[in-house]
Structures are given as structure tokens and as C-alpha cells.
Amino acid sequence: MARIRVVLVGTQHPGNIGSAARAMKTMGLSRLVLAAPEKAPDRDSYALAAGADDVLAAATVVPDLAAAVADCHFVLGCTARSRRIALEQFDPRQAAALCEARARAGSEVALVFGRERTGLENHELQLCHAAVHIPANPAYSSLNLAAAVQVLSYELRMASLAASAPASGPAPAPVSATVVGDGGDRREPPASHAQMEGFFGQLGQALDAIDFHKGRTPEAAMHKLRRLFLRAQLDEREVRLLRGVLADVERTAMLLAAAQKR
């Protein structure tokens, strides 16, 4: 649980920050990160924290989601189900099992919640490895921020307790993590979120250098490539190898362009 952080993005009401801190503490979570909150925690935050003052006081404030998850190896975004989102989607119980397994293996894990009114924006969801959807009543699916944090915090605690309990009888079938990767028995540390973003930036430059998109907008291809490489759960050595390949691609493209100008 110590390797799992809750990230609130663009929180609009300080009271919701306190309520989320309370929801976290009741389930044994203590790491709260606030990404670009509209207002800093205030008196209402502490009033609604109802004793979770330590979680609130220790909360880290960062300018955006990328900064909040830069050192993470596994990022899940809580969002409404949508066919437009090119992400694997899990229910809270599946997501909690994945988070607990990755954290137990030594990875830094982030569970991300969006704004009260509009949730996470598409460019923020692109920073996530997968999505979490709470299957609320479709006729009335209005779940406030703190309630959503409570649901996921509860499932995380249950997953942690189940993993810590002594085995009795046949083990339950594990939740498949092959979609998003489970780290396996790698000897190299998994690539951090910041390392992956650096790789994606260089990948975009290399594709531009070889005119891969041929006048088409690059967003669609880059979104698919992001999903592909995030599913692969690359380690640090693999990212270094791929960036070396991209560096050679860019260098070759520069030499060809210079030759064509002669």
C-alpha cells in the first residue's frame, strides 16, 4: 500500500480533497498527490478530512498529471466507460488486484481521478496504462469524487488483505495482467513514466524525420503506438535500446536530407 498513490487532477472544491483524504486513510492509503488543483486545501478540506489531517498535510501539489506520475511504473485512470478511449478497462476489483500485485513487486503505482464535473481529459488518459470504470447504476451514475476514491480504496485494501492472508484451500484464479504486463521476473527495473514519455517524444521526432505520416495528422498513429509500448511494460534497458535505434534513424534521416540538398 505504501507504493500506491492517489492522484486528484484539477480538483475544483477543496472540501472534496479532505473527503478523499478521509476515504484513503480509512483503508490504509496515505499518499495523496494534487495535480493542478483549482484551490489549495483550506479550512473546509481539514474539516471534511475528519481526522485524516496527516494525509492532507503530507499531500504533494504538482503542476500537472505528468509530474504527478513521472516516477511511476503503472498508472490507472478512473473514468466513465467510453468506446472512444483506446485503453483496456477494468472494474475496481480487477484494477485493485493489478495495482496490489505491481506494488508488491516493487513498482510505484498511481490511481488517478479527474475533475468533479468533467473527469480526466483525453490527453491525461493518454498518460495512463489502463482505465478503471465503476459500474454504477446507469440510470443514476452520479458518483462524487470522494465516493469514487472510497470505492477504489476499499478494493485496494481487500486486495492487500487477500494477498497477505495465509493460503487456505485452492487459490483463487488470479486476475490476468497480461494485457498491461506484470513485470515478470525482469532483472532490470521497469521504465518509469518519465522515461517512457522521453521515449515517446523521441519516437515522434524520428517518425517526423522519416516522413512516416506522409502529411496525415500524427495523433492517431502515436496513440496506437503509445498503447502498444505501454502494454509491453518496457524495462529501463529496453527503453535505452529503443532510443538508440531511434537516434540512428534520426541520424540517417539527417544524412539523407543533407545528401539530397547537394
N, C-alpha and C positions, 0 to 999 in steps of 0.2 A: 504493500500500500504506500510505502514511503517513496516509491519511484513513480507514482501516479499523480499527476497534477490535473486540476480542474481549471480550464481557461474560459473566462467570460469575455466575449468580444463586444465592444461598443455598448456596454450596459447603460441604459438610459435613466434608471431610477436607483439612487444609492441604497434605498431600502432593500431592493432585490439582492444587492451584493451581500448585505447582512443575513438575509434569509437563506441565501445559498451557502454562506459560511456555516450557518446553523445545521443545514441539511448535511453538509460534509462532515462536520465534527461528530454528529450522532452516529455516523457509520465508519468513523475511524480515518477519514481523509483529512489532511492538514495543509496541503499545498494548493494555494489559490493564486492564480495569475489573472490580472485585469489588463486586457488589451484595449487600449484607446477608450476607456470609459468616458461617457459624456460628462460625468461629475465624479469627483473623488468621493470615497467613503466619508460619511458625515455622521451626525448625531443619530439620524434615523437608521443608518447602517448598523451602528452598535446596539441600538435599541432592539432591532429585529434579529440581531445575532443571538440574543438571549443566552449569553454566556460563552459564545464562541468567539470572544474578543481576541483570543490568541491567534486564531486562524485569520481573522480580519486584519489584525495589526501586522501580521507577517506577510500579508498579501503583497505581491510584486506588481508594479504598474509598468507596462511596456507600451511602446507606440503603436504596435500592430501585431497581428497574429503571427507573422513570420518571426518576429523577435521572441514571441512567447514560446514557440516550439523549436527554436533553432537547434537546441541540443537534444531534441527528441528523436527516437528511432521509430516510433509508432504513434500516429495521430488519428483519432476518430472524431468526426464531426457529427453532432446531434442535429438532425434536420427532419423536416416533413418529407414523407416519401414522394419522390418525383421521378418520372421517366426521363427528365431532361438531365439528371445528374448521372454522369458516367462513372459511378462508384459502386462497388459492392455494398449492399445494405444489410445490416444485421439488426435483430431485435436486441433489447437491452441485455437479456441473459446471455446470448451469444457474444455480444460485444464485451461484456464483463469477463467472460471466460477467456477471450482473446487477450484483453488488457492484463488480466492477472497472470496469465502464462508468460506473456512477454516481459512483464515487470519482474516476475520471479526468476526469469532467465538473465536478468541484469539490465534490461533495456529501460530507457526513460520513455514514459508513456504520457500522452496528453488526451484528455477528453474535453472537447471544445463545444461551447454553447454560444449561440448567436444573440442578436438583439431581441428585445422583448416583442417588438412589432413585426420585424421583417426577417429575423433569423440570420443565418450566415449568407453572405453574398457568394456568387459563383466563384469569384477569384479566390475567396477564402476556402471554399470547399475544394478547390484545386490543390490546396496545401495539405489536404487530408489523405490518408491511405484508404479509408473506408468511411461509410456513414452509418449512423445509428438512428433507427426510427422507432419511436414509442407508439405501439399500436392502440392509440386512444379511440374512443367512441367516434366513428366517422360523422355521426350526427351532431356531435359537440366535442370537437377535438381541441378546445381552448385550454391548453396546459401552460400555466405560467412558468417563468424561468426557474424559480426555486423548486417547484414541484418536479420539473424535469430533472434538475440536479439531484433531488431526493430519490427519484426512481433509479437513476443510474448509480448513485452512491450505494443504495441498498443492494443492487445486484452485484456491485463490486465487492461489498462486504460478504455476501453469501458465497461468491466465487472464492474469496480468500479463505473463508472458514472451511469450505469444502476441500480446498487444496491442502489445508493444514491438518484436517482431521485424519486420524489413523484409518487405514483401509479396513473395511468390514464387508465381506461378501464381494460379489463381482463388481469390478469398477465400472462406472457409467461410461457410455461411449463418449469419447472426447469430441468437443466442437472442432470441426475441421478448420484448420488455419492455413490450409494450402493456398487459399485464394489470396491471402495477404502476406503469407510467409510466416514461419515460426522461428526463424533464425537457425534451426537445425543444430548441428554440432560444429558450427563455424569456429575457427581458431582466431580469425580476425574480428575486431569489433564491428558491429553493424554501422553503416554510414549514418551520420547524423542528418537531421533535416537540413541544416545549413550546408552541409557537404553536398547533399542531393540538389539543393537549389543552385549551388555553384555549378554543378554538372549540367543541370537543365539550361542555365544561362549560356554555357559554352556550347551545348548541343544546338541551341537556337542560332548562335553565331555561325557554327560550322554549316548548318543547313542553308543559311543565307549565303555563305561564301561559295557554296557549290550550286546555288540557284535551285535548290531542291523543290521549292514551292512553285516555281515557274509562273510567277505572277498571281498565284492564288493566295488567299489570306492564310497565314501560317497557324492560326489559332487551333483549327480542328486537328491538324496533324500533331501539333505539340501536345494537345490534351490527350490524344491517344498514346503518344509516346510517354507522357508522364505516367499514365495509368500502367503501361507496360513495365516501366522501370521501377515504379513503386511496388507493384506486385512482386517483382523479383527480389525485393529486400536485399539490395546490394550491400556488401561489406566495404570497409574502407579501401582495401587493396583492389577490389573490383572497380570502384569509382576511380581510383588513380589510374588503373589500366585503361579504362574507357576514356578518361580525359587525355591520356597520352595519345590514344588513337585519334581523338578529335583534334588535338594540337597538330598532328601530322596532316590531317585532312585540311585544316586551315592553311598550313604552310604550303602544301601542294597547290591549293587553290590560288594562293598569292603568287606563286611562281608561274603558274599557267596564265594568270591575268597579266603579269609583267611581260611574259613572252609574246602574248597576243598584241601588246601595245607597240612592240618593236617593228 
